[in-house]
Amino acid sequence: MANDIHGTPQELIVYLLGQDRDKEFEIKPYKQKRSNEANAYYQTLLDQLARVLNLPRDEVHRQMLEDYGTLKYNDDGTPYVHIRYENEALPKDGDYYFDTGVDVAIIGYKGDKDVTRAGRQYKVIRGSHTYKSDEMARLIRGLVQECEQQDIETRTPQEIELMIQQMKDKENGTGF
């Protein structure tokens, strides 16, 4: 059986009863993945826009995320802000970091000495692979708008809304 399993409670119980008693498992509700059609459409439009703008595909995707993506939030609901200190690399965790242009200084004490760490503030946009259907819908609509401004042919508004609705239905378990 694969590492990731899902099924009804009864199916999971039968599976777990056949496992080593000392092996640990994490159980969480199964979440339906987004529609492959919506993801494929986003990728296709992204490729076309990158070609027209003569820019690397990753750069265009990054710009779409900055313009239409979803901020990362702390547990208390406030936007997550990353401070990059001098000589530190940005994390490579699947999120996207955008320089806000704000320099920061953290002042503290080490023993009897003042210690100052200079850094730069970054806003953090979650990677699109984490998006729920409403977040992905905003990203797709934004990309469609950008493509239309470059005279790139897109699906009709009705076709796009149908695709987005199907993506939402699949996420909610009401579609195929």
C-alpha positions as CSV (number, residue, x, y, z in Angstrom):
1,M,0.0,0.0,0.0
2,A,1.2,3.6,-0.7
3,N,2.6,5.9,2.0
4,D,-0.5,8.2,1.7
5,I,-3.7,6.3,2.3
6,H,-7.2,7.4,2.5
7,G,-10.6,5.8,2.8
8,T,-13.6,5.3,5.1
9,P,-13.0,4.8,8.8
10,Q,-13.7,1.1,8.4
11,E,-11.2,0.8,5.6
12,L,-8.5,2.6,7.6
13,I,-9.1,0.4,10.7
14,V,-8.7,-2.7,8.6
15,Y,-5.4,-1.3,7.1
16,L,-4.1,-0.2,10.5
17,L,-4.8,-3.6,12.1
18,G,-2.5,-5.1,9.6
19,Q,0.4,-2.8,10.5
20,D,3.2,-3.2,13.0
21,R,1.9,-2.3,16.5
22,D,4.9,0.1,17.1
23,K,4.5,2.0,13.9
24,E,3.0,5.5,14.3
25,F,0.5,7.2,12.0
26,E,-1.0,10.6,11.6
27,I,-4.7,10.8,10.7
28,K,-6.3,13.8,9.2
29,P,-9.4,14.5,7.0
30,Y,-8.8,13.8,3.3
31,K,-8.8,16.9,1.2
32,Q,-9.6,16.6,-2.5
33,K,-7.0,18.0,-4.8
34,R,-7.8,20.9,-7.1
35,S,-8.9,20.3,-10.6
36,N,-6.1,19.3,-13.0
37,E,-7.9,21.3,-15.7
38,A,-7.6,24.6,-13.7
39,N,-3.9,23.9,-12.9
40,A,-3.1,23.0,-16.5
41,Y,-4.9,26.1,-17.8
42,Y,-2.9,28.3,-15.4
43,Q,0.4,26.7,-16.6
44,T,-0.6,27.1,-20.3
45,L,-1.4,30.7,-19.9
46,L,1.7,31.3,-17.9
47,D,3.8,29.8,-20.6
48,Q,2.1,32.0,-23.3
49,L,2.5,35.2,-21.3
50,A,6.2,34.5,-20.6
51,R,6.8,34.0,-24.3
52,V,5.0,37.2,-25.2
53,L,6.8,39.2,-22.5
54,N,10.1,37.5,-23.4
55,L,10.7,36.7,-19.7
56,P,11.5,33.5,-17.8
57,R,8.4,31.5,-16.9
58,D,9.4,31.5,-13.2
59,E,9.7,35.3,-13.2
60,V,6.2,35.7,-14.6
61,H,4.8,33.2,-12.1
62,R,6.5,35.1,-9.3
63,Q,4.9,38.4,-10.6
64,M,1.5,36.7,-10.7
65,L,1.9,35.6,-7.1
66,E,2.9,39.0,-6.0
67,D,0.0,40.6,-7.7
68,Y,-2.8,38.0,-7.2
69,G,-1.4,35.6,-4.6
70,T,-2.3,35.0,-1.0
71,L,-0.3,36.3,1.9
72,K,1.0,34.0,4.5
73,Y,-0.5,34.6,7.9
74,N,0.5,34.0,11.5
75,D,-1.7,31.9,13.8
76,D,-3.2,35.1,15.2
77,G,-4.4,36.3,11.8
78,T,-1.7,38.9,11.2
79,P,0.3,38.9,8.0
80,Y,3.6,37.0,8.4
81,V,6.7,39.2,7.9
82,H,10.1,37.7,7.3
83,I,13.2,39.5,8.4
84,R,16.3,38.6,6.4
85,Y,19.4,39.5,8.3
86,E,22.7,40.4,6.7
87,N,24.5,37.5,5.1
88,E,21.5,35.2,5.4
89,A,19.8,33.5,2.5
90,L,16.0,33.6,2.1
91,P,14.3,30.3,3.1
92,K,13.6,27.8,0.3
93,D,10.3,26.5,1.7
94,G,7.9,26.8,-1.2
95,D,6.8,30.3,-0.2
96,Y,7.7,33.4,-2.1
97,Y,9.5,36.4,-0.5
98,F,9.1,39.9,-1.7
99,D,11.3,42.8,-0.5
100,T,9.2,45.5,1.0
101,G,12.0,48.1,0.9
102,V,12.0,48.4,4.7
103,D,15.3,48.1,6.6
104,V,15.0,47.0,10.1
105,A,17.4,47.0,13.1
106,I,17.0,44.6,16.0
107,I,18.6,46.1,19.1
108,G,19.3,43.8,22.0
109,Y,21.9,43.2,24.7
110,K,24.5,40.5,25.0
111,G,25.9,40.7,28.5
112,D,26.7,44.3,29.0
113,K,27.1,45.2,25.3
114,D,24.5,46.6,22.9
115,V,24.0,44.2,19.9
116,T,22.4,45.4,16.7
117,R,21.4,43.2,13.9
118,A,20.5,44.9,10.6
119,G,18.0,43.3,8.3
120,R,15.4,43.7,5.6
121,Q,11.7,43.1,5.8
122,Y,10.0,40.8,3.3
123,K,6.3,40.0,2.7
124,V,5.6,36.4,2.2
125,I,3.2,34.9,-0.4
126,R,2.3,31.3,0.0
127,G,3.2,29.0,-2.9
128,S,0.3,28.3,-5.2
129,H,0.5,24.6,-4.5
130,T,-1.1,25.4,-1.1
131,Y,-4.0,27.3,-2.5
132,K,-7.6,26.4,-1.9
133,S,-10.0,26.8,-4.9
134,D,-11.0,30.4,-4.1
135,E,-7.3,31.5,-3.9
136,M,-6.5,29.6,-7.1
137,A,-9.5,31.2,-8.8
138,R,-8.2,34.7,-8.0
139,L,-4.8,33.8,-9.4
140,I,-6.3,32.4,-12.6
141,R,-8.5,35.4,-13.1
142,G,-5.5,37.7,-12.6
143,L,-3.5,35.8,-15.1
144,V,-6.3,35.9,-17.6
145,Q,-6.6,39.6,-17.2
146,E,-2.8,40.0,-17.8
147,C,-3.0,37.8,-20.8
148,E,-5.9,39.7,-22.3
149,Q,-3.9,43.0,-21.9
150,Q,-1.2,41.3,-24.1
151,D,-3.8,40.1,-26.7
152,I,-3.3,36.5,-25.7
153,E,-6.4,34.5,-26.5
154,T,-8.1,33.1,-23.4
155,R,-11.2,31.1,-22.7
156,T,-14.5,32.9,-22.6
157,P,-15.5,34.4,-19.2
158,Q,-18.3,31.7,-19.1
159,E,-15.8,28.9,-19.7
160,I,-13.4,30.2,-17.1
161,E,-16.2,30.6,-14.5
162,L,-17.4,27.0,-15.3
163,M,-13.8,25.7,-14.8
164,I,-13.5,27.6,-11.5
165,Q,-16.9,26.3,-10.3
166,Q,-15.8,22.7,-11.2
167,M,-12.6,23.2,-9.3
168,K,-14.6,24.4,-6.2
169,D,-17.0,21.5,-6.5
170,K,-14.1,19.1,-6.6
171,E,-12.5,20.6,-3.6
172,N,-15.9,20.5,-1.7
173,G,-16.4,16.9,-2.7
174,T,-19.5,17.7,-4.8
175,G,-17.9,17.3,-8.3
176,F,-15.8,14.9,-10.2
